[in-house]
């Protein structure tokens, strides 16, 4: 952006409209105005409160690029931020409205369903924003313009149409703010999200330094291993003949006469076959070979009824061939993440050597952040295959350290908080103060209640339960925990397919009852939350409404939502503490990533220890701020890359 043509303002209290511009349109005709661009910016800067749509993410940074002195002194409201908090179920609202013919054709045509674009809100609220951009682009094409010529024609000249469009943009925004205020939504939630949005904007600008040299070297290693695995798997899974399919059916022939060359006999129907060469990248091929050669019984199916084939479903199988497949699928995925996928890290490195990932601070229905361009949250963990090598690519500049801080056992601590009303804080004490050494830690306690052999499986089970897993999934975890003898007996008793799935579901139900009966407070909490969820939402810590689509997801929504709010509060506390010390974002430190329950912060080396302690303390302080009945705790690590800090 190189120029601001106009600044249009509407006073919500008086309704007064003012336009600020150069005084002339591109063709030389006078443009109505209340003052210059600079005078309009001063008006905004001195106001007690200003607002706009995506002003935190775009308008204010854009203005500051051309007018560095611009710094609003009053409160800033962002209708995009606030709308995202209030209407987290917007896709469902729009879908239902479309079914009732309450959205115009243009709304559907422009693919606005579920979006928070101001144009979408204009349609919803009956205050049409206008189509200046698309209309002008069509006009430019009709004139034979192309590329940058179109952009300059549409946005490079100040015209009366642009001026009117700018004012209508503000009018729609006023109507949206009126709608927001009419909801009487929690001011604490809106203020928290606004503060978080400002910090996340700084994080996006700062980015995460990426080691391209090491990335290229890792890519070579992955590509070589990918080729090796492909060869090994084709030697393991030899070509086979299968019925040839035509239009979704077997290619059946009914010869009228004998054919010695092809072996046809008149009157004898036959099915054409073809030689299939194993493709390790084909889920269908993998499922076919595992079922037919090894008798694999898929437990999970896709929505289309096919066996679910991925690293997770194959990882529990004992066959050496399955281990090869898991490695192949993982390596293939890593290559996509690193270099070949749409979200590939190498494709998002800018000229400054950094990846500037996008973050929607309230992108999930639970209030969690969502990530894109690329999805930093999907960088594999250190314990996974090539995970350490992947995380080691995210580095810091010379003279800086990476500080990684995360909340310890966040969701279980949230569970302890919510259970405390029923058990007086007993489970919260187990979560916060239990010790693995003497068997009083929460996972060992859960292991005993569930009757499982391994503590790690109890940990897997409880998180699956908290994430809303069904009985079949829970039963599958119990199945994986069985001794070989017990598993063999189980398989002998229950035939593959429906009988075995039902038996696994019964196992899951049994352990579900065991934990809820062993922890009566948990059962009571489940009953309470499911009852509250009947109205379509539950309340989170700061008063926001968390929309619930199904009863089984209610507890997970409550815990994830609470955890998200706590981490946002901690982020704001941490940022303000850094600011109070005189530290400047982008100079002394910079947030690189905020993923679920962790912060990654690039900090001057001499400040790293202090920054880590402040970040960890901020998590505990956030719990106190919300009056949690289970204390929160944060821990931090200092290193030179992400692999060393989480």
Secondary structure, DSSP 4 states (H G I P E B T S, - for coil): -----EEEEE-TTT--EEEEE-SB-TTS-B---SB-HHHHHHHHHHSSEEEESSIIIIIHHHHHHH-TT----SEEEEHHHHHHHH-TTHHHHHHHHHHTT-S-HHHHHTT-TT---HHHHHHHHT-----HHHHHHHHHHHTT--THHHHHHHHSS--HHHHHHHHHHHHHHHHHHHHHHHTT--HHHHHHHHHHHHHHHHHHHH-EEE-HHHHHHHHHHHHHHHHHHHHHHHHHS--EEEE-EETTEE-EEE-SS-BTTTTB-TT-EEE-EEEEPP-TT-HHHHHHHHHHHH----S-B-TTSPBP-SHHHHHT---HHHHHHHHHHHHHHHHIIIIISTT-SGGGB-TTSEE--EEETT-STTS--EEESS-GGGSPPTTSTTHHHHHTTEE--TTEEEEEEEETTHHHHHHHHHHHHHHTTHHHHHHHH--GGGT-SHHHHHHHHHT-S-HHHHHHHHHHHHTT--HHHHHHHHHHHS-HHHHHHHHHHS-TTHHHHHHHHHHHHHHHHHHHHHSHHHHHHHHHHHHHGGGTEEE-TTS-EEE-SSGGGHHHHHHHHHHHHHHHHHHHHHHHHHHHTT--BTTTEEEEEEETTEEEEEEEGGGHHHHHHHHHHHHHHHHHHTT-SS---EEEEEESBGGGT-
